Amino acid sequence: MTVAVRPARPDDRDFVLATAVELVAFGPPGWRTPEEVVEGEAKTLSAWFAAPPPGSALLVAEEDGRPLGFAYLETLRDYFLEEEHGHIGILAVTKEAQGRGAGGALLEAAEAWARGRGYGRLTLHVFERNARARAVYARRGYQPESLKYVKLLGEPPA
């Protein structure tokens, strides 16, 4: 598979939003519904298409003009060092393209984007139960830094 990565265009919107459903294929934590996760990511992506925030990018991986996946990149500030760094906010690949190099091509493009902006680090979040994605990131040199623990405290007051 020969995968090319390019900046997203307005006509990629439907593909990007449809592909966001792959973000829950692994099964999110029990307290997060698949709809909640997809809707949250769709809000971010729709906002990007309406008006891309400064310091962000949306990349699309494709083969022969056929989109395979996307990565939403943003600039964050490191809590400890207080310096800007690149962050992969969302990365999703179609079911058909999984395991065929599209995700790797998007990771490489994200790293090039971050280096091009002068960042010394690139971060991402991944659900703990998403073993496949975690294995991909580990093979590519990403390491866990912290774990977020959640305790549900019952229904919030109305």
TATAJO-V210253 format. One record per pair of residues at least 12 apart in sequence whose ideal C-beta (glycine too) atoms are under 10 Angstrom apart, sorted by the first residue. I is the first residue (numbers start at 0). J is the second residue. D is the distance in whole Angstrom. If there is no record, write none. Layout:
I J D
I J D
//
This chain:
0 60 10
0 62 6
0 63 10
0 67 8
0 96 8
0 98 10
0 99 5
0 100 5
0 101 8
0 104 9
1 61 10
1 62 6
1 63 8
1 100 9
1 104 9
2 60 5
2 61 7
2 62 6
2 63 10
2 67 7
2 68 9
2 96 8
2 99 8
2 100 5
2 101 5
2 102 9
2 103 8
2 104 4
2 105 8
2 107 10
2 108 10
3 59 9
3 60 7
3 61 6
3 62 7
3 63 9
3 64 9
3 67 10
3 104 8
3 108 9
4 58 5
4 59 7
4 60 5
4 61 8
4 67 10
4 68 9
4 69 9
4 70 8
4 101 9
4 104 5
4 105 6
4 106 10
4 107 8
4 108 4
4 109 9
4 111 9
4 112 10
5 58 7
5 59 6
5 60 8
5 61 7
5 66 10
5 108 9
6 51 10
6 56 7
6 57 7
6 58 6
6 59 8
6 108 10
6 112 10
7 44 9
7 47 8
7 48 8
7 51 9
7 56 8
7 57 4
7 58 7
7 59 5
7 66 9
7 69 7
7 70 9
7 71 9
8 48 10
8 57 9
8 59 8
9 48 7
10 66 10
11 44 10
11 48 8
11 57 8
11 58 10
11 59 5
11 61 9
11 66 7
11 69 7
12 44 8
12 45 8
12 47 9
12 48 5
12 49 10
12 57 10
13 48 10
13 66 10
14 59 8
14 61 10
14 65 10
14 66 5
14 67 9
14 68 9
14 69 8
14 93 9
15 40 10
15 41 9
15 44 6
15 45 9
15 47 9
15 48 8
15 57 7
15 59 7
15 66 8
15 68 9
15 69 5
15 71 8
15 89 9
15 91 8
16 37 9
16 40 9
16 41 6
16 44 6
16 45 7
16 48 9
16 69 10
17 41 10
17 66 10
17 91 10
17 93 9
18 44 10
18 59 10
18 66 8
18 67 9
18 68 6
18 69 6
18 89 10
18 91 5
18 92 7
18 93 6
18 94 9
18 96 9
19 36 9
19 37 5
19 38 9
19 39 10
19 40 5
19 41 6
19 43 9
19 44 6
19 45 10
19 69 9
19 71 10
19 89 7
19 91 6
20 33 8
20 34 10
20 36 9
20 37 6
20 40 9
20 41 9
20 91 8
20 93 10
20 94 9
21 37 9
21 68 8
21 90 10
21 91 5
21 92 7
21 93 7
21 94 6
21 96 10
21 97 8
22 36 6
22 37 6
22 39 9
22 40 6
22 41 10
22 89 7
22 90 9
22 91 5
22 126 9
22 129 9
22 132 10
23 35 9
23 36 5
23 37 6
23 40 9
23 91 10
23 126 9
23 129 9
24 91 9
24 94 7
24 97 9
24 129 9
24 131 9
24 132 10
25 125 10
25 126 7
25 128 6
25 129 4
25 130 7
25 131 7
25 132 7
25 133 10
26 126 9
26 128 6
26 129 8
27 126 6
27 127 10
27 128 7
27 129 9
28 126 7
28 127 7
28 128 7
28 149 7
29 128 9
29 151 9
30 149 7
30 150 10
30 151 6
31 126 8
31 149 9
36 126 8
39 89 10
40 71 8
40 88 9
40 89 6
40 91 8
41 89 10
43 55 10
43 57 10
43 71 7
43 73 9
43 88 7
43 89 7
44 57 8
44 69 8
44 71 7
44 88 9
44 89 7
44 91 10
47 71 7
47 73 9
47 88 9
47 89 10
51 71 10
51 73 10
52 73 7
52 74 9
53 73 10
53 74 8
54 72 9
54 73 6
54 74 3
54 75 9
54 83 8
54 85 9
54 86 10
54 116 8
55 71 7
55 72 6
55 73 5
55 74 7
55 86 10
55 88 8
56 70 8
56 71 8
56 72 4
56 73 8
56 74 9
56 85 9
56 108 9
56 109 8
56 112 6
56 113 10
56 115 10
56 116 9
57 69 6
57 70 7
57 71 5
57 72 7
57 73 10
57 88 10
57 89 9
58 70 5
58 71 8
58 72 7
58 87 10
58 90 9
58 104 9
58 105 6
58 108 5
58 109 7
58 111 10
58 112 7
59 101 10
59 105 9
59 108 10
60 90 10
60 92 7
60 93 10
60 96 8
60 100 8
60 101 4
60 102 8
60 103 9
60 104 5
60 105 5
60 106 10
60 107 10
60 108 8
61 96 10
61 101 8
61 104 9
62 96 8
62 99 8
62 100 9
62 101 8
62 104 9
65 93 9
65 95 10
65 96 9
66 92 10
66 93 8
66 96 9
66 101 9
67 91 10
67 92 6
67 93 6
67 95 8
67 96 4
67 97 9
67 99 8
67 100 9
67 101 4
67 102 9
67 104 8
67 105 9
68 90 7
68 91 6
68 92 3
68 93 6
68 96 6
68 97 9
68 99 10
68 101 4
68 102 6
68 104 8
68 105 6
69 89 8
69 90 7
69 91 6
69 92 8
69 93 10
69 101 9
69 105 7
70 87 6
70 88 8
70 89 7
70 90 5
70 91 8
70 92 9
70 101 10
70 102 9
70 104 9
70 105 4
70 106 8
70 108 7
70 109 5
70 112 9
70 123 9
71 86 9
71 87 7
71 88 5
71 89 4
71 90 8
71 91 9
71 109 9
72 85 6
72 86 7
72 87 6
72 88 7
72 89 9
72 90 9
72 105 10
72 108 9
72 109 6
72 112 6
72 113 8
72 116 9
72 121 9
72 123 10
73 85 8
73 86 5
73 87 8
73 88 5
73 89 9
74 86 7
74 113 9
74 116 7
74 118 8
75 88 9
75 118 10
75 120 10
75 122 7
77 118 10
77 119 9
77 120 7
77 122 8
78 145 10
79 144 10
80 119 9
80 120 9
82 118 8
82 119 8
82 120 9
83 113 10
83 116 8
83 117 9
83 118 6
83 119 10
83 120 10
84 113 7
84 116 9
84 118 5
84 119 7
84 120 5
84 121 7
84 122 6
85 109 7
85 110 8
85 112 6
85 113 3
85 114 8
85 115 9
85 116 7
85 117 10
85 118 5
85 119 9
85 120 7
85 121 4
85 122 7
85 123 9
86 109 9
86 113 9
86 118 9
86 120 9
86 121 7
86 122 5
86 123 7
86 124 8
87 105 8
87 106 8
87 109 5
87 110 9
87 112 9
87 113 9
87 121 7
87 122 7
87 123 4
87 124 8
87 125 9
87 136 9
87 141 9
88 122 10
88 123 8
88 124 8
89 123 9
89 124 10
90 102 7
90 105 6
90 106 7
90 109 8
90 123 7
90 125 9
90 132 8
90 135 10
90 136 9
91 105 9
91 132 10
92 104 10
92 105 7
92 132 10
92 135 10
97 131 8
97 132 10
97 135 10
98 131 9
98 135 9
102 131 10
102 132 8
102 135 6
102 136 9
102 139 9
103 135 7
103 138 9
103 139 7
106 121 9
106 123 9
106 135 8
106 136 8
106 139 6
106 140 10
106 141 8
107 139 9
109 121 6
109 123 8
110 139 9
110 140 9
120 144 10
121 141 8
122 141 9
122 144 8
123 136 7
123 141 7
124 145 10
124 147 8
125 141 9
125 143 9
127 143 10
127 146 7
127 147 9
127 148 10
//
